[in-house]
Amino acid sequence: MVGPTGSPEKQRDFILEAVAKVGGHVIAWADDWEVSGAVDPLRRPALGPWLREEMGPYNGLAGASVERIGRNVRDALNTEAMITEAGRLLVTADHEGIWDLTDPAQENDFMLKAWASQMELRNIQKRNRDESKRAKTAGRVNGAPSYGFMHVRATPTSKVERVIDQEAHGVLLECVRRILSDTTGTVTVDGEIARLNRAGVMCPSDRLAVLYGREPQGGRWHRKTLAHILCSENALGFHTVKGKVQLSAETSRPVRVAPELWDRATHEALKAKIRPEFRKLSPEVKAERFSNRPVLLSKRADCGNCGNGMTRNGSSRTKGKCVPAYSCQGRARGIPGSEECSPAPIMAGAILDKIVETRFLARYGAGQLMRRIYEPGTGFGSQIAELKAVKARLLADRQAGIYDEPEDAETFQQQFKACNAEIRELEKQPERPGGWITVPTGETVADRWAREDVQGRREMLIEHGVRVEVRPGRNAEDRVTVTAEIPDDPSAEVLAVVEGDPSRPEAPPVETPVTDTPTDRTSVRLAGSTSLVQGPPVLRIILPRPEAPGQVPSRRTRRKGVGLAA
């Protein structure tokens, strides 16, 4: 029988037929369809556990051919020896009966089949290497697509084309928007991978498996993976090998094999923002990095006695039950400046979280939520820089003697003239630098708060500069002071006029444009007013305890007002 190496269905039929001929029956299948036959049988996901005695008793191993037992002579002989020494049988559909390698004729037959399998593997590997080299030279798609892309065929017989995977593209665009629009230094690659893992977004390997019709394995995102995807030239649609952009042999320009996920200006902004993260961080930057703990006020709550940060590692008794609580551990840990922190404040986590949520939403909940979007600009400068790099490579090749022949010199002149012509055309175009624009999202701060998880809500508190101070005492509301430190907030002055001093007339709403320039700014839109907020100095806004409808403000509230604190 000729070695049956057809489809999985045919191989299955051949195995059932071979097993029936020797009077046996199949008790289990080890299907490694997506695993190369060159992989050591002991390391194959399905077959390996059976060979390692991890799956229970069985009498033998059956395969469609010797090449399915091992793709080279060594693996085939090792697998046969392992099975024989264990007292088990070996059956293949390309051999009549059970293999008996104590018979010289059968041993030679087995060796010849294994050797032929090995030669076939070497030929396949050589063809793959040659095809990869040819595809690289021709600028054709080769290998698995990077995250954000997928391979399709327009017709069953057409060439493979690399197109944008819309689902993965949306994931990347959200990461890009959040990283570039961040001005607090808390939205980093580490924070983004934590957010993606919490949201259950499929990692690149799982997304690739789904595209090829396989089951996802539940992998997780990693820091280097996301940073590489965002900073790689693959995102611009270029053909890369080992991280280097491949150049066309005819034009000496980068080979493009797919549409770009974003433009060059956005790509350069990402590299400038992400790559410094991999350097050593200062203690100040480390202190502000986003925490992945599901604690709303992590690094947001301070002790009112000593100023030390409060942590939720204590416990408080509420209604006869011990519940997690925020507490100051400064004196217990011997932190300088906390020697006189007695009694140390402690408050149940649920109570403090509720107080902060109520005051935050009372102040900002009705405000329209704005989103900062990076407008990359024209990007003509980046295109000119790429063309000048092409000219530099051409000159270097000319100086190295590559274009010394007459026909080669003509090719050099044509390419050099084409680059100069394109540069002149681009220089005539008006250059518009990239910047930020602020657009409404159609939802309020309260809407976003309702749909976010704990980490998302904590991120909102960070964006508004919310800090919490807890003092010892009995009344929970009176012990807590919530402040928001944000840049110039004219709407707070409007509220101060209306609520703090009834004798003064209501100030008109503040109207400012929402289009921002590429400076370090953020935008806050509150009910009845629009304010464009720009860099330091910042104002410390006290978020008071909201009064119930019809309730007379307490003496403490009337005395403090709702204005700005120094």
VENCOR-V502401 format. One line per field, one symbol per residue. phi: phi as a letter, one per 30 degrees, with the letter a starting at -180 (. if undefined). Layout:
phi = ???
This chain:
phi = .dedbddedddddddddddddcicbdcaccccdccddddeedcdecdeedddiccjdacabbbdaddddadbddddddddddddddiccbbbdcbdicdbdddeddddddddddddddddddddddddddddddddddicdbiddddjbbcbbdbecdddccbdddddddddddddddddddcciccbdddddddddddidddedddddddcicddcidbdbddddddddcddedciddbbhicddcdddcicedccadddadddddddddddcddddddcdeddddcddccddbdcdiccbdddciddcbcbcbbcbhibdbebdbccdddcidejcdcdadddbaedddddddddddddddceddddcbdcdcdididddddddddddddddddddddjdcddedddddddddddddddddddddddddcddacbcbdcibcddddedcddddddddddddcidbbcccdlcdddddcccbbcbdfbeddddddddcdbdddddddddcbdcdccdcdbbbbccdiabbccbfddccccdcdddddeiddedddddddibcccd
